[in-house]
Amino acid sequence: MMYKQAFLFFFSFGCLALSGAHNINYDDLPLELQIPWTTGPILTPSARTLPKGHINFQPYVFYSEVQGHFDNHWKLETGSNAENVNFETWITYGLTDWMDVTLMGQFFSNIKGGNSYTALGNSLLGFDFQLLKEDLKGYTPAIKLILCE
């Protein structure tokens, strides 16, 4: 199991190193780029649509391992480990400055007791519509309508 944890650590570290996190003087950026996009959980969509022609690619890897379960008397019963790896990718493309399209796909693998199962997971197709743009000098928030199937 240690090799899997080491792989996930170095994979994550490599992604951060390649992400282009450089020293940026934020005072030199236009006001619309200084607004933080990091409010809420990691998988919360932005309140703004992508500009026309821009693409956003967000891959995720989730790994979990179950080493036992609790019985009716809250006693831990250990058994064969169960592992799950879920690969999920979100792709968003700006169709216009007020509308974009999002496609999400995933596949997963479950492993338990020497047996494994790999399959495609849920997928999503959605359209986002910018209803209200934020006022950069005031208190009006950005509001986006998301329609997805």
Phi, psi and chi 1 to 4 in degrees:
 res  aa     phi    psi   chi1   chi2   chi3   chi4
   1 MET       -  -26.8  -66.7  -58.8  150.2      -
   2 MET   -62.5  -36.1 -172.7   64.3  161.1      -
   3 TYR   -66.0  -32.7   69.0   92.7      -      -
   4 LYS   -69.3  -40.4  -69.0  179.3 -176.3  175.4
   5 GLN   -66.5  -39.2  -66.9  170.3  -16.4      -
   6 ALA   -65.4  -41.0      -      -      -      -
   7 PHE   -60.5  -48.0  168.9   76.6      -      -
   8 LEU   -62.5  -38.8  -70.6  174.1      -      -
   9 PHE   -63.3  -51.3  171.6   77.9      -      -
  10 PHE   -70.0  -32.5  -72.8  111.9      -      -
  11 PHE   -63.7  -46.5  178.0   77.1      -      -
  12 SER   -63.3  -43.4  -59.4      -      -      -
  13 PHE   -62.9  -41.2 -176.9   75.5      -      -
  14 GLY   -63.0  -41.3      -      -      -      -
  15 CYS   -62.5  -41.2  -71.3      -      -      -
  16 LEU   -65.6  -40.2  -74.9  173.2      -      -
  17 ALA   -66.1  -34.5      -      -      -      -
  18 LEU   -88.5   -3.2  -64.7  173.8      -      -
  19 SER   -72.2  -11.0   69.1      -      -      -
  20 GLY    84.3   25.6      -      -      -      -
  21 ALA   -74.2  100.2      -      -      -      -
  22 HIS  -114.8  168.5  -55.9  -72.2      -      -
  23 ASN   -72.5  117.7  -68.5  -27.5      -      -
  24 ILE  -122.3  133.7  -62.3  172.9      -      -
  25 ASN   -87.5  101.9 -175.6   -2.2      -      -
  26 TYR   -68.0  -19.8  -69.4   98.8      -      -
  27 ASP   -67.5  -23.3  -65.4  -26.8      -      -
  28 ASP   -84.4  -11.4  -64.6  -21.5      -      -
  29 LEU   -79.3  149.5  -69.3  174.0      -      -
  30 PRO   -60.5  155.1  -15.1   23.3      -      -
  31 LEU   -56.7  -38.0 -174.3   58.9      -      -
  32 GLU   -67.8  -20.1   61.5  -91.2    8.6      -
  33 LEU   -91.1   -9.6  -65.3  178.9      -      -
  34 GLN   -86.5  -10.9  -66.0 -179.9   22.8      -
  35 ILE   -72.7  128.2  -63.2  172.8      -      -
  36 PRO   -69.0  142.7   23.8  -31.3      -      -
  37 TRP  -106.5    5.8  -76.9   46.6      -      -
  38 THR  -106.9   49.3   53.8      -      -      -
  39 THR  -102.8  125.9   55.4      -      -      -
  40 GLY    99.7 -175.4      -      -      -      -
  41 PRO   -64.2  166.9  -18.2   28.0      -      -
  42 ILE   -63.8  -30.2 -169.0  168.4      -      -
  43 LEU  -100.8   17.4  -66.1  179.1      -      -
  44 THR   -79.9  128.3  -60.9      -      -      -
  45 PRO   -70.4  155.6   21.4  -27.8      -      -
  46 SER   -69.8  158.5  169.9      -      -      -
  47 ALA   -86.7    4.1      -      -      -      -
  48 ARG  -120.7  145.0  -67.9 -173.9  -97.1  173.4
  49 THR   -81.8  159.7   57.6      -      -      -
  50 LEU   -75.6  144.7  -76.8  179.5      -      -
  51 PRO   -64.2  158.0  -19.4   29.6      -      -
  52 LYS   -54.4  130.4 -179.3  179.5 -179.3  180.0
  53 GLY    85.3   -9.6      -      -      -      -
  54 HIS   -85.9  150.9  -72.2  131.3      -      -
  55 ILE  -129.1  142.5 -170.3  165.8      -      -
  56 ASN  -125.1  122.9 -174.8   23.2      -      -
  57 PHE  -117.2  118.7  179.2   75.3      -      -
  58 GLN  -126.8   99.2  -66.1  177.9  -77.2      -
  59 PRO   -90.6  144.2   29.6  -31.5      -      -
  60 TYR  -133.4  147.1  -63.6   95.5      -      -
  61 VAL  -129.1  124.9  177.1      -      -      -
  62 PHE  -114.9  131.2  -58.6   98.5      -      -
  63 TYR  -126.9  133.7  172.7   80.2      -      -
  64 SER  -140.2  152.4   61.7      -      -      -
  65 GLU  -137.9  130.1 -179.8  178.8    2.4      -
  66 VAL  -109.3  124.3  177.6      -      -      -
  67 GLN  -106.8    5.3  -61.3  178.0  -13.3      -
  68 GLY   167.2 -173.2      -      -      -      -
  69 HIS  -149.2  164.6   67.5  -82.6      -      -
  70 PHE   -97.7  137.8  -69.3   95.6      -      -
  71 ASP   -84.7 -171.4   65.0   10.5      -      -
  72 ASN   -65.3  -17.4  -68.5  -22.8      -      -
  73 HIS  -105.5   18.6  -57.5  -71.1      -      -
  74 TRP    60.7   31.1  -67.1  100.1      -      -
  75 LYS   -98.6  132.1 -178.0  179.2  176.8 -173.4
  76 LEU   -73.4  125.3  179.2   62.7      -      -
  77 GLU  -113.1  117.9  -65.2 -177.6    4.4      -
  78 THR   -93.3  154.0   58.4      -      -      -
  79 GLY  -156.9 -152.8      -      -      -      -
  80 SER   -71.2  139.1   61.2      -      -      -
  81 ASN   -68.8  146.6  -68.3   -4.5      -      -
  82 ALA  -118.6  132.1      -      -      -      -
  83 GLU  -122.4  150.1  -59.7  172.6   60.2      -
  84 ASN  -138.7  130.9  173.9  -89.6      -      -
  85 VAL  -122.7  126.2 -178.5      -      -      -
  86 ASN  -124.2  119.8 -173.8   -8.6      -      -
  87 PHE  -102.6  124.3  -60.1   92.3      -      -
  88 GLU  -133.6  134.5 -176.0  173.1  -59.6      -
  89 THR  -130.5  130.5  -58.3      -      -      -
  90 TRP  -110.8  129.2  -68.4   75.3      -      -
  91 ILE  -125.5  125.0  -59.6  170.9      -      -
  92 THR  -122.6  136.1  -55.4      -      -      -
  93 TYR  -129.8  132.0  179.3   75.1      -      -
  94 GLY   -79.8  111.1      -      -      -      -
  95 LEU   -78.8  -44.3  -62.3  173.2      -      -
  96 THR  -138.0 -178.4   68.2      -      -      -
  97 ASP   -74.3  -10.4  -74.9  -23.2      -      -
  98 TRP  -119.9    3.4   53.6  -90.1      -      -
  99 MET  -147.8  137.9 -178.1  174.7   80.4      -
 100 ASP  -136.4  168.8   60.5   31.8      -      -
 101 VAL  -121.6  140.4   61.6      -      -      -
 102 THR  -123.5  135.8  -60.1      -      -      -
 103 LEU  -127.6  129.3  176.6   65.3      -      -
 104 MET  -126.3  135.9 -175.6  -83.9  -70.2      -
 105 GLY  -138.1  155.4      -      -      -      -
 106 GLN  -150.9  154.6   65.4  176.2  -38.2      -
 107 PHE  -140.1  156.6   72.1   93.7      -      -
 108 PHE  -141.1  162.7   62.0   89.7      -      -
 109 SER  -137.0  129.8 -178.8      -      -      -
 110 ASN  -112.2  136.3  -65.9  -37.9      -      -
 111 ILE  -131.5  128.6  -54.7  160.9      -      -
 112 LYS  -154.6  126.6 -177.6  174.4 -178.9  177.2
 113 GLY    57.0   37.0      -      -      -      -
 114 GLY    85.2   -9.8      -      -      -      -
 115 ASN   -98.9  147.7  -61.8  -39.2      -      -
 116 SER  -138.5  155.9   65.9      -      -      -
 117 TYR  -141.8  126.7  176.2   75.5      -      -
 118 THR  -125.8  135.0  -58.2      -      -      -
 119 ALA  -156.4  166.5      -      -      -      -
 120 LEU   -77.4  141.6  -68.6  174.4      -      -
 121 GLY   -98.9 -159.0      -      -      -      -
 122 ASN   -67.1  153.3  -66.6  -27.9      -      -
 123 SER  -129.3  165.2   60.2      -      -      -
 124 LEU  -144.8  139.3  174.6  138.8      -      -
 125 LEU  -128.8  127.0  174.2   65.4      -      -
 126 GLY  -144.8  156.2      -      -      -      -
 127 PHE  -119.5  135.9  -67.8   92.1      -      -
 128 ASP  -114.1  135.4  -52.8  -27.9      -      -
 129 PHE  -123.5  126.2  -59.1   92.6      -      -
 130 GLN   -78.2  109.4 -169.2   72.3   58.0      -
 131 LEU   -86.3  -35.5  -60.6  179.8      -      -
 132 LEU  -148.7  129.2 -175.2   62.2      -      -
 133 LYS   -92.4  146.8  -71.3 -171.1  175.7 -172.9
 134 GLU   -70.9  149.3   72.5  -89.0   27.5      -
 135 ASP   -88.8  113.3  179.0   10.3      -      -
 136 LEU   -66.5  -19.8  -61.7  177.0      -      -
 137 LYS  -113.6    5.9  -62.0 -176.6 -166.0  -91.5
 138 GLY  -129.1 -149.5      -      -      -      -
 139 TYR  -121.0   17.8  -62.6  101.1      -      -
 140 THR   -82.6  123.6  -55.0      -      -      -
 141 PRO   -82.5  163.6   32.1  -35.7      -      -
 142 ALA   -82.5  140.0      -      -      -      -
 143 ILE  -131.9  130.2  -61.8  175.2      -      -
 144 LYS  -128.4  135.3  177.3  173.1   77.0  172.3
 145 LEU   -95.9  129.7  174.2   66.6      -      -
 146 ILE  -115.3  122.4  -59.1  172.9      -      -
 147 LEU  -115.8  119.0  -59.0  174.8      -      -
 148 CYS  -141.5  157.9   61.1      -      -      -
 149 GLU  -127.3      -  178.4   60.7   37.3      -
